């Protein structure tokens, strides 16, 4: 293949997928990540607008109907989320089939597509459980915290799978660094997952028990008689500072060591995210800011996963041979 030919990624088996088909596949896989983030944000809007019971406790039907007659605004919000989520699952299935046409057997892109479908399915099942067991709208049951945390954890694992899918489809095979770098990136990812759990609890507290002043919010957090969601909410900003510091140190170090611009971008995202978190507290968590905060959390997560792959590639390259 000449240097002017379209770039085609070699597979694990040494075969090269058809270049035009590969380009279309890559564009579609990247678009799918963006579409999934949009679905995730709309799901957060469903929670923040207390529209989770817009279809009652029926699933997959909406209030026992395929197409609701004279639906309320809450029903339209929830139904829109179900429809877009359904399309996301269909797209994930399409990639499983498509990957087997574009990539040879044993290529990791096939694994990425399969993982995407698996976690898209578990995402749908958890969402269905939230509806069926009425862990939505203004329900303050403690069990809802477990459901919400599980939902957000699955969301981040799903985004990892979709990011890995794009990484492997682009011809790369190494996603995890080895040695200390591998341990460091795994620590960062675990901290971000723990942060997502506390974020889910904090978001529930903000939605179910809104306040008008910072002092009122702090009083809620410190009152031993307050709801569990409020008493746990304080851990989110504390963990955010710690996890943010660890992520910044890692990203800055690998950016300097391996000359990776993405590392500086990740560090900048951490600073921006911490600033948005502070603004969220100051403005008492308005819905639009919660969505922006979640959007940056998703982008940061994807950036860290991708950065781990870049570090793995950089450390796998043989050192330059010095001239004698």
C-alpha positions in Angstrom: 0.0 0.0 0.0 1.5 3.4 -1.0 1.9 6.3 1.4 -0.9 8.1 -0.4 -3.4 5.3 0.1 -6.2 5.5 2.7 -5.0 4.4 6.2 -6.2 1.0 7.0 -5.6 -0.5 10.4 -4.0 -3.9 10.6 -5.9 -6.4 12.7 -4.7 -8.7 15.4 -4.6 -11.5 12.8 -2.5 -9.4 10.3 -5.3 -8.9 7.8 -6.3 -5.4 6.7 -10.0 -4.4 6.6 -11.3 -2.7 3.5 -10.2 1.0 3.8 -13.5 2.7 2.6 -15.6 0.4 4.9 -13.2 1.0 7.7 -13.5 4.8 7.4 -17.3 4.6 7.5 -17.2 2.3 10.4 -14.8 4.6 12.4 -17.0 7.7 11.7 -20.1 5.8 12.8 -18.5 4.4 15.9 -17.3 7.9 17.0 -20.8 9.3 16.2 -22.3 6.5 18.3 -20.3 7.7 21.4 -21.6 11.2 21.0 -25.2 9.9 20.5 -24.9 7.8 23.6 -23.7 10.8 25.6 -26.8 12.7 24.4 -29.1 9.8 25.6 -27.3 9.8 29.0 -27.8 13.6 29.4 -31.5 13.3 28.5 -31.8 10.5 31.1 -30.3 12.9 33.7 -32.9 15.5 32.6 -35.6 12.9 33.2 -34.4 12.6 36.8 -33.9 16.3 37.4 -37.3 17.2 36.0 -39.0 14.5 38.2 -40.4 12.9 35.0 -39.3 9.4 35.7 -42.8 8.3 36.4 -44.2 9.9 33.2 -45.0 6.4 31.9 -46.1 5.1 35.2 -44.6 1.8 36.3 -45.1 0.2 32.9 -42.1 -1.0 30.8 -41.5 -1.1 27.9 -45.1 0.2 27.3 -45.9 3.7 28.4 -48.8 3.8 30.8 -49.9 0.5 29.3 -49.9 1.9 25.7 -47.6 1.8 22.8 -48.4 5.4 21.8 -49.9 7.4 24.7 -53.0 9.4 24.0 -52.9 13.1 25.2 -49.6 12.6 27.1 -48.5 15.0 29.8 -45.1 16.9 29.5 -43.6 14.4 32.0 -44.8 11.5 29.8 -43.3 13.1 26.7 -39.9 13.6 28.5 -39.8 10.0 29.7 -41.1 8.6 26.4 -38.4 10.5 24.5 -35.8 9.0 26.7 -37.1 5.5 26.1 -37.2 5.9 22.3 -33.7 7.3 22.1 -32.5 4.6 24.4 -34.1 2.0 22.3 -32.4 3.3 19.2 -29.1 3.2 21.1 -29.6 -0.5 21.8 -30.4 -1.1 18.1 -27.3 0.8 17.0 -25.2 -1.3 19.4 -26.6 -4.4 17.8 -25.9 -3.1 14.4 -22.2 -2.6 15.3 -21.9 -6.2 16.4 -23.1 -7.4 13.0 -21.2 -4.7 11.1 -17.9 -5.4 12.9 -18.1 -8.9 11.6 -18.3 -7.7 8.1 -15.5 -5.1 8.4 -13.0 -6.8 10.7 -11.5 -10.3 10.5 -12.1 -13.0 13.1 -10.4 -12.4 16.5 -10.0 -8.6 15.8 -10.5 -6.7 19.0 -13.0 -4.3 17.4 -15.4 -7.2 17.4 -14.9 -7.5 21.1 -15.5 -3.8 21.6 -18.8 -3.9 19.6 -19.9 -6.9 21.7 -19.1 -5.2 25.0 -21.0 -2.2 23.8 -24.1 -4.3 23.3 -23.7 -6.1 26.6 -23.5 -2.9 28.7 -26.1 -1.1 26.6 -28.4 -4.1 27.5 -27.6 -3.9 31.2 -28.1 -0.1 31.0 -31.6 -0.8 29.7 -32.3 -3.4 32.3 -31.3 -1.1 35.2 -33.4 1.7 33.7 -36.4 -0.7 33.5 -35.8 -1.7 37.1 -36.0 2.0 38.1 -39.4 2.3 36.5 -40.9 -1.0 37.5 -39.9 -0.6 41.2 -40.9 3.1 41.1 -37.4 4.3 42.0 -38.1 7.6 40.1 -39.6 11.0 40.3 -39.9 12.2 44.0 -39.5 8.8 45.6 -37.1 9.3 48.5 -36.6 5.7 49.4 -33.0 4.8 50.4 -33.0 1.9 48.0 -33.2 4.4 45.2 -29.6 5.5 46.0 -28.4 2.0 45.2 -30.3 1.9 41.9 -29.1 5.3 40.9 -25.5 4.5 41.8 -25.6 1.2 39.9 -27.1 3.0 36.9 -24.4 5.6 36.8 -21.6 3.0 37.3 -23.0 1.0 34.4 -23.1 4.2 32.3 -19.4 4.8 32.8 -18.5 1.2 32.1 -20.7 1.5 28.9 -18.7 4.6 27.9 -15.5 2.7 28.5 -16.6 -0.1 26.2 -17.7 2.3 23.5 -14.4 4.2 23.8 -12.4 0.9 23.7 -14.5 0.0 20.6 -13.3 3.1 18.8 -9.7 2.6 19.9 -9.5 -1.0 18.7 -11.4 -0.2 15.5 -8.8 2.5 14.7 -6.1 -0.2 14.5 -4.7 0.1 18.0 -4.5 -3.0 20.2 -2.9 -1.9 23.5 -5.4 0.0 25.8 -3.8 -0.6 29.2 -0.3 0.4 30.1 1.9 -2.0 32.0 3.8 -1.6 35.3 3.4 1.6 37.3 1.6 3.5 34.6 -1.0 0.7 34.3 -1.5 0.8 38.1 -1.8 4.6 38.0 -4.4 4.7 35.3 -6.5 2.0 37.0 -6.3 4.0 40.2 -7.6 7.1 38.4 -10.4 5.2 36.8 -11.5 3.6 40.1 -11.5 7.0 41.8 -13.6 8.4 39.0 -16.0 5.5 39.4 -16.3 6.1 43.2 -16.8 9.8 42.4 -19.7 8.9 40.1 -21.3 7.0 42.9 -21.2 10.0 45.3 -22.3 12.2 42.4 -25.4 10.1 41.9 -26.3 10.4 45.6 -25.6 14.2 45.5 -27.7 14.6 42.4 -30.6 12.8 44.1 -30.3 15.0 47.2 -30.3 18.1 45.1 -33.3 17.0 43.1 -35.5 15.7 46.0 -34.5 18.3 48.6 -33.8 21.6 46.8 -32.6 24.6 48.8 -32.4 28.4 48.3 -29.2 29.2 50.0 -25.8 27.6 50.6 -26.3 27.9 54.4 -29.5 25.9 54.1 -27.8 23.2 52.2 -24.9 22.9 54.6 -27.4 22.8 57.5 -29.1 19.9 55.8 -25.8 18.1 55.3 -24.8 18.4 58.9 -28.2 17.7 60.5 -28.2 14.1 61.8 -31.9 13.9 61.3 -31.6 14.7 57.6 -32.3 12.2 54.9 -29.4 9.8 54.1 -28.9 11.3 50.6 -28.3 14.7 52.2 -25.9 13.4 54.9 -23.9 11.5 52.2 -23.9 14.5 49.8 -20.9 16.1 51.5 -18.6 13.3 50.4 -18.9 14.2 46.8 -17.0 17.5 46.8 -14.4 16.0 49.2 -13.8 13.0 46.9 -13.9 15.3 43.9 -10.9 17.3 45.2 -8.9 14.1 46.0 -9.8 12.3 42.7 -9.2 15.5 40.7 -5.8 16.0 42.3 -4.7 12.4 41.5 -6.0 12.7 38.0 -4.2 16.0 37.4 -0.9 14.7 38.7 -1.1 11.6 36.5 -2.2 13.5 33.4 0.4 16.2 33.8 3.2 13.7 34.4 2.5 11.5 31.4 1.9 14.6 29.2 5.4 15.8 30.1 7.1 12.4 30.0 5.6 11.2 26.7 4.7 14.6 25.1 1.0 13.8 25.0 -1.2 16.9 24.5 -4.2 14.9 25.7 -2.7 14.8 29.1 -2.7 18.6 29.4 -6.3 18.6 28.1 -7.4 16.1 30.7 -5.7 18.2 33.5 -7.5 21.2 32.1 -10.9 19.3 32.2 -10.3 18.5 35.8 -9.8 22.1 36.7 -12.9 23.1 34.7 -15.0 20.3 36.3 -14.0 21.3 39.8 -14.9 24.9 39.0 -18.3 23.8 37.7 -18.8 21.7 40.8 -18.3 24.8 42.9 -20.6 26.8 40.7 -23.2 24.0 41.1 -23.0 24.4 44.9 -23.2 28.2 44.6 -26.3 28.2 42.3 -28.0 25.4 44.2 -27.7 22.8 41.4 -29.9 24.2 38.6 -30.9 21.5 36.1 -28.9 23.0 33.2 -25.7 23.1 35.2 -26.2 19.5 36.4 -26.3 18.5 32.8 -23.2 20.4 31.9 -21.4 19.0 34.9 -22.4 15.4 33.8 -21.4 16.1 30.2 -17.9 17.2 31.3 -17.7 14.1 33.6 -18.4 11.9 30.6 -15.9 13.7 28.4 -13.3 13.5 31.2 -13.9 9.8 31.7 -13.4 9.2 28.0 -10.3 11.3 27.9 -8.7 9.4 30.7 -9.5 6.1 29.0 -8.0 7.3 25.7 -5.0 8.8 27.5 -4.3 5.4 29.1 -4.2 3.9 25.6 -1.8 6.6 24.4 0.5 6.0 27.4 0.4 2.3 26.6 1.4 3.0 23.0 4.2 5.4 24.0 5.7 3.0 26.5 5.5 0.1 24.1 7.6 1.9 21.5 11.3 0.8 21.5 13.7 3.5 22.8 15.6 5.4 20.1 19.0 4.1 19.2 21.8 6.5 20.0 24.3 7.2 17.3 27.8 5.9 18.0 
